[in-house]
């Protein structure tokens, strides 16, 4: 459990990721993600668990030593990592592709919004925070169990095989305001790095760009807030859009 709090490679080697708290445990059970091992405080009130889940009751001191949280929530558990390699480029549905979104809190928040607003998948390119790191899992509040997540080493190559409209979240020449744009039912939305935005390679692949209108003097939103606004708009708007390349 301590190793699972470290580098991504340790989680991949074990095929497991770590979660903390009763809320995440309920989310895992509700979505069928059976916990492998549960470590809990002595006398903890646990929900019914699958018969093959290993349960260990420990003193509070030991629980603190294996918990990824500063203040443990009484239970720590492991789950098996899902498969994250896309079998093929998406052919339908609405998808987010994240380009070098580095902060675990941002990735977790985006996954949470994607699950809430019904995105078909979130695709993570190189340089993104690990979607199954403890901080990302905590920020997502259980979205890791509900939201389909793909990872790719070459997002530009993946997009080359996509036959869906691709839009960049970027304010550039020809970009449409989200306040007046309508979106097709099937598309890919690109969201970029916290400080640098989208790479040139991904911007070049986009069929068009959209931006969120802000009050004068406000340059931009954080990527997690922007993602939530875009996703909400997409969830309520399915009209056809025409975008100039």
C-alpha positions in Angstrom: 0.0 0.0 0.0 2.9 2.4 0.7 4.4 1.6 -2.7 1.1 2.3 -4.4 1.4 5.9 -3.2 4.7 6.3 -5.2 5.5 6.5 -8.9 3.0 5.4 -11.6 5.3 2.5 -12.5 4.8 0.9 -9.0 1.0 0.9 -9.5 1.3 -0.5 -13.0 3.7 -3.3 -11.8 1.3 -4.3 -9.1 -1.9 -3.8 -11.2 -3.5 -2.0 -8.3 -4.3 1.5 -7.1 -5.0 2.9 -3.6 -8.1 4.6 -2.2 -8.9 6.1 1.1 -12.3 6.6 2.9 -15.7 5.2 3.2 -17.1 7.4 0.3 -14.7 5.9 -2.2 -15.4 2.4 -0.8 -19.1 2.8 -1.4 -18.5 4.1 -4.9 -16.3 1.1 -5.7 -18.9 -1.3 -4.5 -21.8 0.4 -6.3 -19.9 0.3 -9.6 -18.7 -3.3 -9.3 -15.1 -2.5 -8.7 -14.4 -5.1 -6.1 -11.8 -4.1 -3.5 -8.8 -6.5 -3.3 -7.7 -5.6 0.2 -9.3 -3.4 2.8 -7.4 -2.1 5.8 -9.7 -0.5 8.4 -9.7 0.8 12.0 -10.5 -1.8 14.6 -14.3 -2.1 15.0 -15.0 -0.1 11.7 -18.5 -0.4 10.3 -17.9 -1.7 6.8 -20.6 -2.3 4.1 -21.0 -5.8 2.8 -17.9 -6.8 0.8 -17.3 -9.5 -1.8 -16.3 -12.8 -0.2 -12.8 -12.8 -1.7 -11.9 -9.3 -0.4 -9.2 -9.5 2.2 -10.0 -7.4 5.3 -7.4 -6.4 7.9 -8.4 -4.5 11.1 -5.4 -2.5 12.4 -4.6 0.0 15.2 -5.0 3.6 14.2 -1.3 4.1 14.2 -0.8 1.4 11.5 -3.7 2.7 9.5 -2.2 6.2 9.4 1.1 4.7 8.1 -0.5 3.2 5.0 -3.1 5.9 4.3 -2.4 8.4 1.5 -4.5 11.0 3.4 -3.1 13.4 6.0 -6.2 12.5 8.1 -7.2 8.9 7.4 -10.9 8.3 7.0 -11.0 5.0 8.8 -10.5 2.7 5.8 -7.9 2.3 3.1 -8.3 -0.2 0.2 -6.9 -1.4 -3.1 -8.6 -2.0 -6.4 -7.4 -3.5 -9.6 -6.3 -1.1 -12.3 -8.6 -1.1 -15.3 -7.3 -1.4 -18.8 -6.5 2.1 -20.2 -5.0 1.4 -23.6 -7.6 2.4 -26.3 -8.4 -0.5 -28.6 -9.1 1.9 -31.5 -9.9 5.6 -32.0 -13.4 6.5 -30.9 -16.0 6.5 -33.7 -19.0 8.0 -31.8 -19.8 9.8 -28.6 -18.3 12.8 -26.9 -14.7 12.6 -25.7 -12.2 14.8 -23.9 -8.5 14.6 -24.7 -6.1 16.2 -22.2 -2.8 17.5 -23.3 -0.1 17.6 -20.5 -2.6 18.4 -17.7 -0.1 17.9 -14.9 -1.9 18.6 -11.7 -3.6 15.5 -10.1 -6.3 17.7 -8.6 -7.1 19.1 -12.1 -7.2 15.6 -13.7 -9.4 14.3 -10.8 -11.8 17.2 -11.1 -12.1 16.8 -14.8 -12.8 13.1 -14.5 -15.5 14.0 -11.9 -17.1 16.6 -14.3 -16.9 14.1 -17.2 -18.7 11.5 -15.1 -21.3 14.0 -14.0 -22.1 15.3 -17.5 -21.9 12.0 -19.4 -18.7 12.2 -21.4 -18.1 8.9 -23.2 -14.3 8.9 -22.4 -11.4 11.0 -21.1 -8.2 10.4 -23.0 -4.9 11.4 -21.3 -1.8 12.1 -23.4 1.8 12.1 -22.2 2.6 14.5 -19.4 -0.8 14.1 -17.7 -1.1 13.3 -14.1 -1.7 9.6 -13.4 -5.5 9.1 -13.2 -5.0 6.4 -10.5 -2.6 8.3 -8.3 -4.0 8.8 -4.7 -4.4 12.6 -5.1 -6.1 12.2 -8.5 -8.5 9.5 -7.1 -9.3 11.7 -4.1 -10.0 14.8 -6.3 -12.2 12.7 -8.5 -14.4 11.5 -5.6 -15.1 8.1 -7.2 -15.1 9.2 -10.9 -12.3 6.7 -11.5 -14.9 4.0 -11.0 -17.6 5.6 -13.2 -15.7 7.3 -16.0 -14.0 5.5 -18.9 -10.4 6.6 -19.0 -7.9 6.0 -21.9 -4.2 6.8 -22.0 -2.1 7.2 -25.2 1.5 7.9 -25.8 0.8 9.6 -29.1 -2.4 11.7 -29.1 -1.7 13.2 -32.5 -1.6 9.7 -34.0 -4.7 8.8 -32.2 -6.5 11.8 -33.6 -5.3 11.0 -37.1 -7.5 8.0 -37.0 -10.5 9.8 -35.5 -13.4 10.5 -37.9 -15.2 12.7 -35.5 -15.1 16.5 -35.4 -12.2 17.7 -33.2 -12.4 21.1 -31.4 -9.7 22.8 -29.4 -10.5 24.7 -26.3 -8.5 27.8 -27.3 -9.0 31.4 -28.1 -7.5 32.0 -31.5 -8.4 33.5 -34.8 -11.7 32.0 -36.0 -12.6 30.5 -32.6 -16.3 30.5 -31.7 -17.7 31.7 -28.4 -19.3 29.0 -26.3 -22.2 31.4 -25.7 -23.2 31.2 -29.4 -21.8 27.8 -30.5 -23.8 24.6 -31.0 -22.1 21.3 -30.9 -22.6 18.0 -32.8 -23.6 14.9 -30.8 -20.3 13.2 -31.5 -17.0 15.0 -31.1 -13.6 15.3 -29.4 -12.7 18.3 -27.3 -9.0 19.1 -26.7 -7.9 20.7 -23.4 -4.4 21.8 -22.8 -1.7 22.3 -20.2 -2.3 24.6 -17.3 0.2 27.2 -18.3 1.0 26.6 -22.0 -2.3 25.4 -23.4 -2.5 23.0 -26.3 0.6 21.9 -28.3 0.9 23.1 -31.9 0.6 19.5 -33.1 -2.8 19.1 -31.5 -4.0 22.6 -32.4 -3.1 21.8 -36.1 -5.3 18.6 -35.9 -8.4 20.5 -34.6 -11.2 21.3 -37.0 -12.1 24.4 -35.1 -11.7 26.2 -31.8 -14.1 27.3 -29.1 -13.6 29.6 -26.1 -15.5 30.7 -23.0 -16.4 34.4 -22.9 -15.2 36.1 -19.7 -15.6 39.5 -18.2 -13.0 42.1 -19.4 -9.8 41.9 -17.5 -10.1 38.1 -16.9 -7.7 36.3 -19.2 -8.6 32.6 -18.6 -10.0 30.0 -16.3 -8.3 27.0 -14.7 -8.4 24.0 -16.9 -10.7 22.1 -14.5 -13.2 24.9 -14.3 -13.1 25.3 -18.1 -13.7 21.6 -18.6 -16.7 21.6 -16.3 -18.2 24.6 -18.3 -17.6 22.9 -21.6 -19.0 19.6 -20.5 -22.1 21.2 -19.1 -22.7 23.0 -22.4 -22.1 19.8 -24.4 -24.6 17.9 -22.2 -27.4 20.4 -22.9 -26.6 21.2 -26.5 -26.7 18.7 -29.3 -27.4 20.9 -32.3 -25.1 20.8 -35.3 -22.3 23.3 -35.5 -20.3 24.5 -38.5 -16.7 25.4 -37.8 -14.3 27.0 -40.2 -11.0 25.1 -40.3 
